[in-house]
Amino acid sequence: MTVATPHQVAVLALAPVVPFDLSIPAQMLAAVETRAGHAAYDVRTLTPDGSPVPTVSGYGITPQGDLSLLEHADTVIVAGTRCPDVVENGTVDPRVAEALRAARQRARLVSLCTGSFVLAAAGLLEGGRAATHWRYAQQFRRLFPTVDLDIHPLYVADRGILTSAGGAAAIDLCLHLVREDHGSSVANRVARYNVVAPMRDGGQAQYIEHPVREDAEASTAGARALMMEHLDRRLSLKDLAAHCHMSVRTFTRRFRQETGLSPAAWLTSARLRHARHLLESTELSVDDIAARAGLGSGTNLRQRMREALDTTPSAYRRAFRSSSAAQAPEPARAT
C-alpha cells in the first residue's frame, strides 16, 4: 500500500526569533494524522545557514536545516522576529529574500506576527494586503508604504500569501491552514486537542487599547447585549446611548475604547457571525439567513462575506458542513 507523502512545511527562524510563533506550526500542524496513522504534515525548522539562533526569550533554538529546505516545501512559514535589520530598517539577508521569492513560485507563503516584515522586505507583499502585530503597525507602514496593512483581522489571505496578526493570532492562522487543507471537522478536532477555540470571532483591534472599567455606569456591555438580542432590528446610536445612560458622543467614544470598533462596525461583525452560524447549522436560504441576521438581502450578505472572509455564503457552507470532511485526516491523539 502506498503511503501518501506528508505536506512539507518549512518554518524559517531569523534571529532573534519569537519562540511562541516558532512553536505553533509544529504544535498545530503536527497534530494532524491520516486515518492510517501517518503524519499529514512534516514540519521542519530552518535558519539561513542551519546554525542555532537565539530567541527573544534568551535561549537558543537548534534548527533541522538551512535554506535548502525551502526548495521542497509545500508551505513556507516565517516566524516572528525582532531582527533589527528587518523590523527597524526593512531589509533582509539577500539569500533569504532570494530563497523566499523562489519558494513563492511553488509554495504557499505564510508569516506569523512580525514575520510579515520579512516577506515585505523580500518584495513579496508589495501592492497587496497584509497583517502584522498592532504594536509594529506604524513601523511597518513607514518601511513598506506600498503594502496595504490591515491590523484589524487576526489574519489576512491575499494572492496566495497569508499573514497573521500578533501573538495567539498565529494559532488562528494555523487552524485556518488545516481547515483549508483538510476541512472544518479536522480543524475543529485539532483545536479541541490543543484546547483552543476552532475559530475566534472578532479581530486584533479589540486588543490595541486597554479596555475601560467594566462597571455598571461606564460600560457599554448593556448596549452590546441589546444589539445581540435584536440583530434583525435597527437600533439608533441615540437608543443605544440612552440604554447605557450616556450621551451619544460619550457612548461612541466609550464603545470604541472597549471594543476597538465603532458601534456600526461591531454590529456588522456580530451579524456576520450569526449568519455564519446559520450557514453552518441550517438549510435556510441565503436570503433568509441575511434577513434573520439583520443584513437585509442575500446580496449584502455575499458582499460582507467577500470583504471579511474572502469567500461566498455557498462556498462557506460547503466548507463548514461536517460532511465535507468525512474522509479527511484526523488529529493525533494523546498517548
C-alpha positions as CSV (number, residue, x, y, z in Angstrom):
1,M,0.0,0.0,0.0
2,T,1.4,3.4,-1.0
3,V,1.8,5.9,1.8
4,A,1.0,9.5,0.9
5,T,3.8,11.9,1.2
6,P,3.2,14.4,4.1
7,H,2.7,18.0,3.2
8,Q,6.1,19.6,3.6
9,V,6.2,22.7,5.9
10,A,9.4,24.7,6.3
11,V,9.4,27.2,9.2
12,L,12.0,30.0,8.9
13,A,13.6,31.4,12.1
14,L,15.6,34.6,11.9
15,A,17.5,35.7,15.0
16,P,16.3,36.7,17.4
17,V,13.2,34.7,16.7
18,V,9.9,34.8,18.7
19,P,9.8,31.3,20.3
20,F,6.0,31.3,20.7
21,D,5.5,31.8,17.0
22,L,8.1,29.2,16.2
23,S,6.4,26.6,18.3
24,I,2.9,27.0,16.9
25,P,3.2,25.4,13.4
26,A,4.7,22.2,14.8
27,Q,2.1,22.1,17.7
28,M,-0.9,22.7,15.5
29,L,0.0,21.1,12.2
30,A,1.9,18.1,13.6
31,A,-1.3,17.2,15.5
32,V,-2.9,16.0,12.2
33,E,-2.7,12.4,11.2
34,T,-4.2,10.5,8.3
35,R,-6.7,7.8,9.1
36,A,-3.9,5.3,8.5
37,G,-1.9,6.9,11.3
38,H,0.6,8.7,9.2
39,A,1.6,12.4,9.6
40,A,-0.4,14.7,7.4
41,Y,2.3,17.4,7.7
42,D,6.1,17.2,8.0
43,V,7.1,20.4,9.9
44,R,10.8,21.4,9.9
45,T,12.5,24.4,11.3
46,L,15.3,26.1,9.4
47,T,17.7,29.1,9.7
48,P,19.6,30.7,6.8
49,D,22.8,28.6,7.3
50,G,21.4,25.8,9.5
51,S,23.1,27.2,12.7
52,P,21.3,27.6,16.0
53,V,19.7,31.0,16.6
54,P,18.8,32.9,19.8
55,T,15.2,33.7,20.7
56,V,13.9,36.9,22.2
57,S,13.4,35.0,25.4
58,G,17.1,34.3,25.9
59,Y,17.5,30.7,25.0
60,G,18.6,29.2,21.7
61,I,16.9,27.1,19.0
62,T,18.6,24.3,17.0
63,P,17.1,24.0,13.5
64,Q,16.7,21.0,11.3
65,G,18.2,22.5,8.2
66,D,19.1,25.6,6.2
67,L,17.5,27.5,3.3
68,S,17.7,24.4,1.1
69,L,14.6,23.1,3.0
70,L,12.6,25.8,1.1
71,E,13.3,24.1,-2.2
72,H,10.9,21.2,-1.5
73,A,8.4,22.9,0.8
74,D,4.7,23.0,0.1
75,T,4.2,25.7,2.7
76,V,6.7,28.1,4.0
77,I,6.1,29.8,7.3
78,V,8.1,32.8,8.5
79,A,8.1,33.1,12.3
80,G,8.0,36.4,14.1
81,T,11.4,38.0,14.6
82,R,13.0,41.1,16.3
83,C,15.9,41.2,13.9
84,P,16.9,44.9,13.8
85,D,17.7,44.9,10.1
86,V,14.2,43.6,9.4
87,V,11.9,45.4,11.8
88,E,13.9,48.6,12.1
89,N,15.4,49.0,8.6
90,G,13.1,47.0,6.4
91,T,16.0,44.9,4.9
92,V,16.6,41.2,4.9
93,D,19.6,39.0,4.1
94,P,19.7,38.8,0.2
95,R,20.0,35.0,0.4
96,V,16.8,34.8,2.4
97,A,14.9,37.2,0.1
98,E,16.0,35.2,-3.0
99,A,15.0,31.9,-1.4
100,L,11.6,33.2,-0.4
101,R,11.0,34.6,-3.9
102,A,11.9,31.3,-5.4
103,A,9.6,29.5,-3.0
104,R,6.8,31.8,-3.9
105,Q,6.6,30.2,-7.3
106,R,5.6,26.8,-6.0
107,A,4.7,27.1,-2.3
108,R,2.1,28.7,0.0
109,L,3.7,31.5,1.9
110,V,2.7,32.3,5.5
111,S,4.0,34.8,8.1
112,L,3.3,35.0,11.8
113,C,3.4,38.3,13.6
114,T,6.4,40.3,12.5
115,G,7.3,37.6,10.0
116,S,5.4,39.9,7.6
117,F,8.3,42.3,7.8
118,V,10.5,39.6,6.2
119,L,8.1,38.9,3.4
120,A,7.7,42.6,2.8
121,A,11.4,43.2,2.8
122,A,11.7,40.4,0.2
123,G,9.3,42.4,-2.0
124,L,6.6,39.7,-1.8
125,L,3.8,41.9,-0.3
126,E,4.1,45.0,-2.5
127,G,0.7,46.2,-3.7
128,G,-1.1,43.6,-1.6
129,R,-2.9,43.4,1.7
130,A,-1.2,42.0,4.9
131,A,-1.4,41.8,8.7
132,T,1.1,42.1,11.5
133,H,1.2,42.8,15.2
134,W,-0.6,46.0,16.0
135,R,2.4,47.2,18.1
136,Y,4.5,47.3,15.0
137,A,1.9,48.8,12.6
138,Q,3.3,52.3,12.5
139,Q,6.8,51.0,11.8
140,F,5.6,48.6,9.1
141,R,3.7,51.4,7.3
142,R,6.8,53.6,7.4
143,L,9.1,50.9,6.0
144,F,6.6,49.4,3.5
145,P,4.2,52.2,2.3
146,T,3.1,50.2,-0.8
147,V,1.7,47.4,1.3
148,D,-2.0,47.7,2.4
149,L,-1.5,46.9,6.1
150,D,-4.7,45.9,8.0
151,I,-4.2,45.5,11.7
152,H,-7.9,44.6,12.5
153,P,-8.3,40.9,11.4
154,L,-6.5,38.0,13.1
155,Y,-5.1,37.0,9.7
156,V,-5.2,38.1,6.1
157,A,-5.2,36.0,2.9
158,D,-4.2,37.8,-0.2
159,R,-2.9,36.5,-3.5
160,G,-1.9,33.2,-2.0
161,I,0.1,34.7,0.8
162,L,-1.3,34.5,4.4
163,T,-0.1,36.8,7.2
164,S,-1.2,36.9,10.8
165,A,-1.6,39.5,13.5
166,G,0.4,39.2,16.7
167,G,0.6,36.7,19.4
168,A,-2.0,33.9,19.5
169,A,-3.4,35.0,16.1
170,A,-0.7,32.6,14.8
171,I,-2.9,29.8,16.2
172,D,-5.9,31.1,14.3
173,L,-3.9,31.2,11.1
174,C,-2.5,27.6,11.5
175,L,-6.0,26.3,12.2
176,H,-7.1,28.1,9.0
177,L,-4.4,26.2,7.1
178,V,-5.7,22.9,8.5
179,R,-9.3,23.9,7.6
180,E,-8.2,24.9,4.1
181,D,-6.3,21.7,3.6
182,H,-8.5,19.1,5.3
183,G,-11.8,20.7,6.2
184,S,-13.6,22.1,9.2
185,S,-14.1,18.9,11.1
186,V,-10.4,18.2,11.2
187,A,-9.5,21.7,12.2
188,N,-12.1,21.6,15.0
189,R,-10.6,18.4,16.3
190,V,-7.1,19.9,16.2
191,A,-8.5,22.9,18.1
192,R,-10.1,20.7,20.8
193,Y,-6.9,18.6,21.1
194,N,-5.0,21.9,21.8
195,V,-7.8,23.3,24.0
196,V,-8.3,26.4,21.8
197,A,-11.2,27.9,20.0
198,P,-11.6,26.4,16.5
199,M,-12.5,29.9,15.1
200,R,-12.3,33.1,17.1
201,D,-14.7,35.9,16.4
202,G,-13.5,39.4,16.3
203,G,-10.1,40.6,15.5
204,Q,-6.9,42.2,16.7
205,A,-8.3,45.6,17.1
206,Q,-10.0,44.8,20.4
207,Y,-6.6,44.3,22.0
208,I,-4.9,47.5,20.8
209,E,-6.3,49.8,23.6
210,H,-6.7,48.8,27.2
211,P,-10.4,48.4,27.9
212,V,-12.1,50.8,30.3
213,R,-13.5,49.7,33.6
214,E,-16.5,47.3,33.2
215,D,-18.8,48.9,35.8
216,A,-22.5,49.5,35.7
217,E,-22.2,53.1,34.8
218,A,-19.2,53.2,32.5
219,S,-19.6,50.0,30.4
220,T,-21.3,49.7,27.0
221,A,-21.8,46.0,27.6
222,G,-25.5,46.5,28.0
223,A,-25.8,48.0,24.5
224,R,-23.9,45.1,23.0
225,A,-26.2,42.7,24.7
226,L,-29.2,44.6,23.4
227,M,-27.8,44.5,19.9
228,M,-27.2,40.8,20.1
229,E,-30.8,40.2,21.2
230,H,-32.1,42.2,18.3
231,L,-29.7,41.6,15.4
232,D,-32.6,42.0,12.9
233,R,-33.7,45.4,14.3
234,R,-32.4,48.9,13.5
235,L,-31.2,50.5,16.7
236,S,-30.0,54.1,16.5
237,L,-27.0,55.4,18.3
238,K,-29.4,57.5,20.3
239,D,-31.3,54.4,21.5
240,L,-28.1,52.6,22.4
241,A,-26.6,55.5,24.2
242,A,-29.8,56.0,26.2
243,H,-29.8,52.3,27.1
244,C,-26.4,52.9,28.7
245,H,-27.4,56.3,30.2
246,M,-24.8,58.2,28.2
247,S,-24.7,60.9,25.6
248,V,-24.2,59.7,22.0
249,R,-20.7,61.3,22.0
250,T,-19.7,59.6,25.2
251,F,-21.2,56.3,24.2
252,T,-19.5,56.3,20.8
253,R,-16.1,57.1,22.4
254,R,-16.5,54.6,25.2
255,F,-17.7,51.8,22.8
256,R,-14.6,52.2,20.6
257,Q,-12.4,52.1,23.7
258,E,-13.9,48.9,24.9
259,T,-14.2,47.0,21.6
260,G,-11.7,48.6,19.2
261,L,-14.6,49.2,16.8
262,S,-17.4,51.7,16.2
263,P,-20.9,50.5,17.2
264,A,-21.8,50.1,13.5
265,A,-18.7,48.0,12.7
266,W,-19.3,45.9,15.8
267,L,-22.9,45.3,14.9
268,T,-22.0,44.3,11.3
269,S,-19.4,41.9,12.7
270,A,-22.0,40.4,15.1
271,R,-24.5,40.0,12.3
272,L,-21.9,38.3,10.1
273,R,-21.0,35.9,12.9
274,H,-24.7,34.9,13.3
275,A,-25.0,34.5,9.5
276,R,-22.0,32.2,9.6
277,H,-23.6,30.1,12.3
278,L,-26.8,29.8,10.3
279,L,-24.9,28.8,7.2
280,E,-23.2,26.1,9.2
281,S,-26.2,24.8,11.1
282,T,-29.3,25.2,9.0
283,E,-30.6,24.7,5.5
284,L,-32.0,28.2,5.3
285,S,-31.6,30.1,2.0
286,V,-29.0,32.8,1.8
287,D,-31.8,35.5,1.6
288,D,-33.5,34.1,4.7
289,I,-30.2,34.0,6.6
290,A,-29.4,37.6,5.6
291,A,-32.8,38.7,6.9
292,R,-32.5,36.8,10.2
293,A,-29.0,38.2,10.8
294,G,-30.1,41.7,10.1
295,L,-28.1,42.0,6.9
296,G,-31.1,42.7,4.7
297,S,-30.5,40.9,1.5
298,G,-28.5,37.9,0.2
299,T,-26.6,40.4,-2.0
300,N,-25.5,42.3,1.1
301,L,-24.5,39.1,2.9
302,R,-22.4,38.0,-0.1
303,Q,-20.7,41.3,-0.2
304,R,-20.0,41.3,3.5
305,M,-18.6,37.8,3.4
306,R,-16.4,38.6,0.4
307,E,-15.0,41.6,2.2
308,A,-14.5,39.9,5.6
309,L,-13.7,36.3,4.7
310,D,-12.8,36.4,1.0
311,T,-15.5,33.7,0.3
312,T,-19.2,33.4,-0.6
313,P,-22.0,32.0,1.5
314,S,-22.3,28.9,-0.6
315,A,-18.6,28.2,-0.5
316,Y,-18.5,28.8,3.2
317,R,-21.5,26.5,3.8
318,R,-19.8,23.7,1.8
319,A,-16.5,24.1,3.7
320,F,-18.1,24.1,7.1
321,R,-20.7,21.4,6.9
322,S,-19.4,18.3,8.8
323,S,-20.0,16.0,5.8
324,S,-17.3,17.9,3.8
325,A,-14.5,16.4,5.8
326,A,-15.8,12.9,6.3
327,Q,-12.7,11.4,4.6
328,A,-10.2,14.0,5.8
329,P,-7.2,13.3,8.1
330,E,-7.7,13.2,11.9
331,P,-5.5,14.8,14.5
332,A,-3.1,12.7,16.5
333,R,-4.4,11.5,19.9
334,A,-2.6,12.0,23.1
335,T,-0.8,8.9,24.4
